Amino acid sequence: MRQTIIISLVLFLSACASAPKMPENPRPDWVSNPGSNFVGKCGTHIRGLIAQEECAYKNGLSYIAMSKGVSIDIEASFSMKQSSTSTSGRSHGEVESTMAMDQKDIHISAEIIDKWHDRVRDVLFVLIQEN
């Protein structure tokens, strides 16, 4: 009886040790070095992940406008296409926005290149390219 318990315990522990590990979600290089693109980010949002994502897009568009020396109020529309399989996922998005400044409208067209969610800090980063 005692040998059966020991063998069962050894088998159980060896099964636990060989369990697959969760894949890592490493920080992409573009978060710190976006090159000629822009990074928008947003922390935890009270209305959830979709609102957090929209907040990150608006922040990215604000950075584009600020690079032109503009202080702005943004109105934006987003379109997202997402697909996934059991091993990978892909997102593609486009942003159209109108920015108001001193009764002038500035139109910026941008494309969402990539996004990354830092799950530890709950910060969503998006990489945006101005068209």
N, C-alpha and C positions, 0 to 999 in steps of 0.2 A: 504494500500500500504506500509506504513511504517513498519507494523508488518511483512509483507512478506519479506521485505529486511532484517530485523533483524533476522528472522528465517533462511533465506538463509545464512546469514553471520555466524550464530551460527553453522549451519550444516557444512558449508565449513571449519570453524576453527576446529571443532571436527574431521572431516575427516583428516585434516592435522596432527592433534595431534596423531592420531592412525595409521599413515603411518608406514610401517615397516622400522626399522633402518638398515643401512648398517652393515653387520657383521664386527666385529673387526678382525684385523690381528695381534694378539699378538706376541711379540718377543719370539721365542722359547729359552729354556734354553741352548741348545747346541751352540748358537751363542757365549755366554760368557764362557761356560764350555763344550768343545767338548769331554772331557774324553780322550780316546786313539785314537780318530779320529782327523781329521784336518779340519779346516774351511778356505775356500777361499772366498774372497770378492772382489767386484768390484763396483765402483761408476758409475755414468751416463756415457754411452758410445755413442760416436757420431754416430756409426752405428746401434744403436738400442738395443733392449732387448736381442736378440740372441747373438750378439757380447758381450754384458755385461755378459751374462751367460758363454760364452766360456772364457772370461777374468777371471771370478771368478774360473772356473775349473783350468785354468793354474796357477793362484795364489795358489790354494790349493795344486797342484802338486809341486810347488816350495817350499812350506812349508814342504812337505814330504821330498823332497831332502835336504833341509837345516837341517832337523832333523838328517840327516845322515852325516852332515858336508860337504856337497857338494855345490859348486857354479855351476850353470847350465844354459844351454840354452835348452828350452823345445820345442819339436815337439810332438803334441798330436792329437789324433783322438777321437771323442766323438760319442756315440750313445745314443739316447734318445727315450724313449717310454712314451707317455703321453695319459691319458684317463680322461674323465670328464663326469659328469652328471650334472643335474641342481642344485644339492646340494653339490657336492664335486668333487675334482680332485685328480689325482694321477700321479706322475712322477717317472720314474725309469731310471737310466742312468749308463753307464759304460765308463770308461776312459782307453785308452791304450796310453802310452807315451814312447818316447825315449828321454833320457837326455844326452847331450854331455858334457863331462868334460875331458880336457886334452887328446883328442883322444881316450877316453874310452867311451863306451856306457853303460848306466845303464838303465835297464828296470824296470819300476814300473807299477804294475797293481793295479788299484783302482776302487772302486765302489762308485757311488754317492748315498748317503743315503737319503738326504733331501735337500731342498732349501727353502729359505725365502727371500722375497723382502720387504725391508723397504721402503714403498712407500713415506713416508714423506721426507726422506733423499735421496731417489733413490739409495740405495745401495743393491746389491744382494749378499746374503750369500749362500754358498753351504757347506754341510757337506759331507766329503769324508772319506772313510774307505780304508786303504791300504789292499790289498789281500795278 
